């Protein structure tokens, strides 16, 4: 994965820069107690404290929480996202800015339930809307099924596995929110996680309808009053 750096600029404070490179493994000796796996461990966590003393997702969020955990959800911030091929800037609220970064950090954390998001993290889209996220999630999953079929496996064209993965993510997000509420000074980071969880909770039940709506753009050429020469 290429390094991505989020730069947060506030009107009344210094700039904060957070890199999305993976957290060190094993955990550093000064890792905070709230990162221990047994502290509000997710009910569906396949890891054990004996073999994995610290939650990999919690460890990945330590720099974010240390720098931005005291911010309020609706504080305004200028965000500049520096990537290998391009940069993206946006003026937004703390919760939406942190949510975009948090999703990327989670995908590369090493949490087994977050691994499904790794392909999207490799092609990160900062500040993606709900429709963009559904489109990217479904496209990524269907491409995965193509590779499964190419390797002789049984592909899941009905997206059942994607729905199950997001149900698992919802349970992880709930446990992580309980973990963060024990250490947060303000609600910026927690509400960012809540925003992420809204999609994880809704996607298994809404993805079919959402894809029906998106499907209109994949109709035959000319169906929408355009032709091939019009381009995109």
Secondary structure, 3 states (H helix, E strand, C coil): CCCCEEEEECCCCCCEEEECCCCCCCCCCCCCHHHECCCCCCCCCCCCCCCCCECHHHHHHHHHHHHHCCCCCCCEEEEEEECCCCEEEEEEEHHHHHHHHHHHHHHCCCCHHHHHHHHHHHCCCCCCCHHHHHHHHHHHHHHHHHHHHHCCCCCCCCCHHHHHHHHHHHHHHHHHHHHHHCCCCCCHHHHHHHHHHHHHHHHHHHHHHHHHHHHHHHCCCCCCCCCHHHCC
